[in-house]
Amino acid sequence: MVKITKEAALEYHQSGRPGKIEVKPTKPYRTQTDLSLAYSPGVAFPCLEIQERPDDVYKYTDKGNLVAVISNGTAVLGLGDIGAMSGKPVMEGKGLLFKIYGGIDVFDIEVNEKDPEKFCEAVERIAPTFGGINLEDIKAPECFYIEERLKKSLDIPVMHDDQHGTAIISAAGLKNALEVAGKDIKKVRIVVNGAGAAAISCTKLYCALGARKENIIMLDSKGVITSDRENLNEQKKLFATDRRDVHTLEEAMVGADVFVGLSKGNILTQAMVRSMAEKPIVFALANPVPEISYEDAMASRPDVLMATGRSDYPNQINNVIGFPYIFRGALDVNAKAINEEMKMAAVLAIAQLAKQTVPEVVNQVYHVSDLTFGPNYFIPKPVDPRLITEVSAAVAKAAIDSGVARRGIDDWDVYKQNLRLLLGQETKLTRNLHATAAQHKQRVVFAEGENQTMMKAAVQAKQEGICQPILLGNPDRLNRLANRLKLDLSGMELIDMRADQEQGRRATYAKHLAEKRAREGYTFQEAYDKMYERNYFGMMMVETGDADAFITGLYTRYSNTIKVVNEVIGIRKEFSHFGTMHIINSPKGILFLADTLVNEDPDTDTLADIAKLSVNAVEFFNEKPVVALISHSNFGSSIMPGAIKVKDAVAKVQAENPNLAIDGEMQIGFALDKDLRDNLYPFSRLKGKDVNTLVFPNLTSARSSYKMLQSLNTDVEIIGPIQMGLNKPIHFVDFGASERDIVNITAVAVIDAYVEKLKRSVSALAR
């Protein structure tokens, strides 16, 4: 874990614009008309609509996506009562987490008031601004009263995250840990060390899951909480035990199945852990120093199931797994409250998510490859992109079913898609690609089947109904890898192109290739030897109709793949070259970039072919191409060879296609700035048009451009490389491509294969 220094933390908070959050406009504001609509006189109209129908406030304002993070600074993290203003960096940080994980806007509000009555009055007066209220860092027992009062007096969701966030995540973790240990929650003995807000809420939720109060021992700073102790508050009385034989933590731990620590560091010893029952569960949640270190707990006995509040150890109990998505679901149905049904729905959704196949992005973040449900993974990781869809949808549904929702959700699939769009996990483009592919499922061969990223992508594509995968590789190794990754390969064809039983197919493919390339010196034996290579074998499957599309390139040299594809598949007869394209999908729109993989230093004829191939590719994606050929110069301003070849390529394509919106050579700034281009070069064939297709003069500039965009802008989605100009649907993936990248290319390959079949059908009918 990276050591955080005081100097680094202070610099982080003060550098650039001080603080961590800001407010940004969501509507146009550059013209006088914009401002008149935003404020006076236009703003009067939504005001009057809301006065007539109060719920229209969700329609015309940000209330439905705005949460207040409110604190009085009396229990800030591990710092204690440091005051409202001193706690502001924490509240801003909470706002940041709401935004990046849930897409929720936040005002952080620090109330300088310790009196619970006055604090509640202040919150009640500002509540109309918000769609929900997240109470934060308020000390016990006042926090119990404050939350209960505000839940009764307000008609929007109110949640004290210090109580319920920890409770929800730890309850999900406990449910799964008990399943791993093979234990029944109704029978296990639970020790809870700590009796503050989080401990009380956690224990209540454990009971809601089925834990028995008589099997629970709770301790505070004075020891075991017994029913005969004087001056207990109402919360502690709930879990006071009638047992008189236990007084200390050491005594309580003997034979216990579960330890939940919500107290302070280093109070649980190895001897105490060894005194617990078989397969003990230890949740040491004090932060940053847990009640017992992960290393000491694991060293005490090998069968312990361990969770902490830290990110550098397995099974982190982190509130960020819950609160952004709980509020997201509540806000999306304009809920009046966050009730017990909604909290339990979150518990079950989080618990279930840990049992599903882990997305590749999670493995990449944690630099692992084998996160599967078990002792080291029974709680989802905070970066899991599925949390927003699974938890938010479960909470929203529970709100509707329990009667606290003001509006319903008609289509849950569309709702989940919109959530992915909200955080940029999915765009309209990729959604349409996947939906189209699913309607026309094809047989797709995955070359590197024994690569775990490729295998995961194939499984994901099958689960999404995009394709029928065929994996190349040794079946025994494929199945071993699948078992290790907890992947289901049922229904997939596994082909070992080197196995004896494939002799007949190798011979058939070799004969076909040898005949096709006979005039190039190919012999049958040479072709047969090549069929032991995955690219030759897989491409021949497509060439002969045994499969519809082929995906390769994850760890194959592109130069070798390009050689093979030229030999086996060949280039479409109307072109002399082929190339690839990357799609850049950004908040400002879609750009198509070419050639990004194949032609290192294209000459004039090659550039002309790339431009024409790009036009076809853009039309394939149902867009009207507006093409700019890029150079360092503008419209003949340079006589250098690099500029001249671009200029000549433009002239060639324009002569062949007089109605095509294509021009150049031009600098990229002029290509993308319509007003600037039209002002200085009004003769351009692109006048008045927004360019969506960029053809670069060489491979270096094309790859550098999309790689730079990918590195600098997290809001940019890049799909590619997408092949252009081959006779069959052979598609490549970038070295180091993610699981999602491969699934996206698979969707493109499926559509490509389907379109090719349609073309052949039309040609056959024409004959």
Secondary structure as the mmCIF struct_conf table of DSSP 4:
data_model
#
loop_
_struct_conf.conf_type_id
_struct_conf.id
_struct_conf.beg_label_comp_id
_struct_conf.beg_label_asym_id
_struct_conf.beg_label_seq_id
_struct_conf.end_label_comp_id
_struct_conf.end_label_asym_id
_struct_conf.end_label_seq_id
HELX_LH_PP_P HELX_LH_PP_P1 VAL A 2 THR A 5
HELX_RH_AL_P HELX_RH_AL_P1 LYS A 6 GLN A 14
BEND BEND1 SER A 15 LYS A 20
BEND BEND2 LYS A 27 LYS A 27
BEND BEND3 ARG A 30 THR A 31
HELX_RH_AL_P HELX_RH_AL_P2 GLN A 32 ALA A 38
BEND BEND4 TYR A 39 TYR A 39
TURN_TY1_P TURN_TY1_P1 SER A 40 VAL A 43
HELX_RH_AL_P HELX_RH_AL_P3 ALA A 44 GLU A 52
BEND BEND5 ARG A 53 ARG A 53
HELX_RH_3T_P HELX_RH_3T_P1 PRO A 54 ASP A 56
HELX_RH_AL_P HELX_RH_AL_P4 VAL A 57 TYR A 60
BEND BEND6 THR A 61 THR A 61
HELX_RH_3T_P HELX_RH_3T_P2 ASP A 62 ASN A 65
STRN STRN1 LEU A 66 SER A 71
BEND BEND7 GLY A 73 ALA A 75
STRN STRN2 VAL A 76 VAL A 76
TURN_TY1_P TURN_TY1_P2 LEU A 77 LEU A 79
STRN STRN3 GLY A 80 GLY A 80
BEND BEND8 ASP A 81 ASP A 81
TURN_TY1_P TURN_TY1_P3 ALA A 84 GLY A 87
HELX_RH_AL_P HELX_RH_AL_P5 LYS A 88 GLY A 102
STRN STRN4 ASP A 105 GLU A 110
HELX_RH_AL_P HELX_RH_AL_P6 PRO A 116 ILE A 126
HELX_RH_3T_P HELX_RH_3T_P3 ALA A 127 THR A 129
BEND BEND9 GLY A 131 GLY A 131
STRN STRN5 GLY A 132 LEU A 135
BEND BEND10 ASP A 137 ASP A 137
TURN_TY1_P TURN_TY1_P4 ALA A 140 PRO A 141
HELX_RH_AL_P HELX_RH_AL_P7 GLU A 142 SER A 153
BEND BEND11 ASP A 155 ILE A 156
STRN STRN6 VAL A 158 HIS A 160
HELX_RH_AL_P HELX_RH_AL_P8 ASP A 161 ALA A 181
TURN_TY1_P TURN_TY1_P5 GLY A 182 GLY A 182
TURN_TY1_P TURN_TY1_P6 ILE A 185 LYS A 187
STRN STRN7 ILE A 190 ASN A 193
BEND BEND12 GLY A 196 GLY A 196
HELX_RH_AL_P HELX_RH_AL_P9 ALA A 197 LEU A 209
TURN_TY1_P TURN_TY1_P7 GLY A 210 GLY A 210
HELX_RH_3T_P HELX_RH_3T_P4 LYS A 213 ASN A 215
STRN STRN8 ILE A 216 ASP A 220
TURN_TY1_P TURN_TY1_P8 SER A 221 LYS A 222
STRN STRN9 GLY A 223 VAL A 224
STRN STRN10 THR A 226 THR A 226
TURN_TY1_P TURN_TY1_P9 SER A 227 ASP A 228
BEND BEND13 GLU A 230 ASN A 231
HELX_RH_AL_P HELX_RH_AL_P10 GLU A 234 LEU A 238
TURN_TY1_P TURN_TY1_P10 PHE A 239 PHE A 239
STRN STRN11 THR A 241 THR A 241
BEND BEND14 ASP A 245 ASP A 245
BEND BEND15 THR A 248 THR A 248
HELX_RH_AL_P HELX_RH_AL_P11 LEU A 249 MET A 253
TURN_TY1_P TURN_TY1_P11 VAL A 254 GLY A 255
BEND BEND16 ASP A 257 ASP A 257
STRN STRN12 VAL A 258 GLY A 261
BEND BEND17 SER A 263 SER A 263
TURN_TY1_P TURN_TY1_P12 GLY A 265 ASN A 266
BEND BEND18 LEU A 268 LEU A 268
HELX_RH_AL_P HELX_RH_AL_P12 GLN A 270 ARG A 274
TURN_TY1_P TURN_TY1_P13 SER A 275 SER A 275
BEND BEND19 MET A 276 MET A 276
BEND BEND20 GLU A 278 LYS A 279
STRN STRN13 ILE A 281 ALA A 284
BEND BEND21 ASN A 287 VAL A 289
BEND BEND22 GLU A 291 ILE A 292
HELX_RH_AL_P HELX_RH_AL_P13 TYR A 294 SER A 300
TURN_TY1_P TURN_TY1_P14 PRO A 302 ASP A 303
STRN STRN14 LEU A 305 THR A 308
BEND BEND23 GLY A 309 GLY A 309
TURN_TY1_P TURN_TY1_P15 SER A 311 ASP A 312
BEND BEND24 TYR A 313 ASN A 315
STRN STRN15 GLN A 316 GLN A 316
HELX_RH_3T_P HELX_RH_3T_P5 ASN A 319 ILE A 321
TURN_TY1_P TURN_TY1_P16 GLY A 322 GLY A 322
HELX_RH_AL_P HELX_RH_AL_P14 PHE A 323 ASP A 332
TURN_TY1_P TURN_TY1_P17 VAL A 333 ASN A 334
BEND BEND25 LYS A 336 LYS A 336
HELX_RH_AL_P HELX_RH_AL_P15 GLU A 340 LEU A 353
TURN_TY1_P TURN_TY1_P18 ALA A 354 LYS A 355
BEND BEND26 GLN A 356 GLN A 356
HELX_LH_PP_P HELX_LH_PP_P2 THR A 357 PRO A 359
HELX_RH_AL_P HELX_RH_AL_P16 GLU A 360 TYR A 366
TURN_TY1_P TURN_TY1_P19 HIS A 367 HIS A 367
BEND BEND27 SER A 369 SER A 369
BEND BEND28 PHE A 373 PHE A 373
STRN STRN16 GLY A 374 GLY A 374
TURN_TY1_P TURN_TY1_P20 PRO A 375 ASN A 376
STRN STRN17 TYR A 377 TYR A 377
BEND BEND29 PHE A 378 ILE A 379
TURN_TY1_P TURN_TY1_P21 PRO A 382 VAL A 383
TURN_TY1_P TURN_TY1_P22 PRO A 385 ARG A 386
HELX_RH_AL_P HELX_RH_AL_P17 LEU A 387 ASP A 401
TURN_TY1_P TURN_TY1_P23 SER A 402 GLY A 403
BEND BEND30 ARG A 406 ARG A 407
BEND BEND31 ASP A 410 ASP A 410
HELX_RH_AL_P HELX_RH_AL_P18 TRP A 412 LEU A 422
TURN_TY1_P TURN_TY1_P24 LEU A 423 GLY A 424
BEND BEND32 GLN A 425 GLU A 426
HELX_RH_AL_P HELX_RH_AL_P19 LYS A 428 GLN A 439
TURN_TY1_P TURN_TY1_P25 HIS A 440 HIS A 440
STRN STRN18 GLN A 442 PHE A 446
BEND BEND33 ALA A 447 ALA A 447
TURN_TY1_P TURN_TY1_P26 GLY A 449 GLU A 450
BEND BEND34 ASN A 451 ASN A 451
HELX_RH_AL_P HELX_RH_AL_P20 GLN A 452 GLN A 463
TURN_TY1_P TURN_TY1_P27 GLU A 464 GLY A 465
BEND BEND35 ILE A 466 ILE A 466
STRN STRN19 CYS A 467 LEU A 472
BEND BEND36 GLY A 473 GLY A 473
HELX_RH_AL_P HELX_RH_AL_P21 PRO A 475 LEU A 485
TURN_TY1_P TURN_TY1_P28 LYS A 486 LYS A 486
TURN_TY1_P TURN_TY1_P29 SER A 490 GLY A 491
STRN STRN20 GLU A 493 ILE A 495
TURN_TY1_P TURN_TY1_P30 MET A 497 ARG A 498
BEND BEND37 ALA A 499 ALA A 499
HELX_RH_3T_P HELX_RH_3T_P6 ASP A 500 GLU A 502
HELX_RH_AL_P HELX_RH_AL_P22 GLN A 503 LYS A 516
TURN_TY1_P TURN_TY1_P31 ARG A 517 ARG A 517
HELX_RH_3T_P HELX_RH_3T_P7 ALA A 518 GLU A 520
TURN_TY1_P TURN_TY1_P32 GLY A 521 GLY A 521
HELX_RH_AL_P HELX_RH_AL_P23 PHE A 524 LYS A 530
TURN_TY1_P TURN_TY1_P33 MET A 531 TYR A 532
BEND BEND38 GLU A 533 GLU A 533
HELX_RH_AL_P HELX_RH_AL_P24 ARG A 534 GLU A 543
TURN_TY1_P TURN_TY1_P34 THR A 544 GLY A 545
BEND BEND39 ASP A 546 ASP A 546
BEND BEND40 ASP A 548 ASP A 548
STRN STRN21 ALA A 549 THR A 552
BEND BEND41 LEU A 554 THR A 556
HELX_RH_AL_P HELX_RH_AL_P25 TYR A 558 VAL A 568
TURN_TY1_P TURN_TY1_P35 ILE A 569 ILE A 569
STRN STRN22 ILE A 571 ILE A 571
TURN_TY1_P TURN_TY1_P36 LYS A 573 GLU A 574
BEND BEND42 SER A 576 SER A 576
STRN STRN23 GLY A 579 SER A 586
TURN_TY1_P TURN_TY1_P37 PRO A 587 LYS A 588
STRN STRN24 GLY A 589 ALA A 594
BEND BEND43 THR A 596 VAL A 598
BEND BEND44 GLU A 600 ASP A 601
HELX_RH_AL_P HELX_RH_AL_P26 THR A 604 PHE A 620
TURN_TY1_P TURN_TY1_P38 PHE A 621 ASN A 622
STRN STRN25 VAL A 627 ILE A 630
BEND BEND45 HIS A 632 ASN A 634
TURN_TY1_P TURN_TY1_P39 PHE A 635 GLY A 636
BEND BEND46 MET A 640 MET A 640
HELX_RH_AL_P HELX_RH_AL_P27 PRO A 641 GLU A 656
TURN_TY1_P TURN_TY1_P40 PRO A 658 ASN A 659
BEND BEND47 LEU A 660 LEU A 660
STRN STRN26 ILE A 662 MET A 666
HELX_RH_AL_P HELX_RH_AL_P28 ILE A 668 LEU A 672
HELX_RH_AL_P HELX_RH_AL_P29 LYS A 674 LEU A 680
TURN_TY1_P TURN_TY1_P41 PRO A 682 PHE A 683
TURN_TY1_P TURN_TY1_P42 ARG A 685 GLY A 688
STRN STRN27 THR A 693 VAL A 695
BEND BEND48 PRO A 697 ASN A 698
HELX_RH_AL_P HELX_RH_AL_P30 LEU A 699 LEU A 712
TURN_TY1_P TURN_TY1_P43 THR A 714 ASP A 715
STRN STRN28 GLU A 717 MET A 724
BEND BEND49 GLY A 725 GLY A 725
STRN STRN29 LEU A 726 LEU A 726
BEND BEND50 ASN A 727 LYS A 728
STRN STRN30 ILE A 730 PHE A 732
TURN_TY1_P TURN_TY1_P44 PHE A 735 GLY A 736
HELX_RH_AL_P HELX_RH_AL_P31 GLU A 739 ALA A 766
#
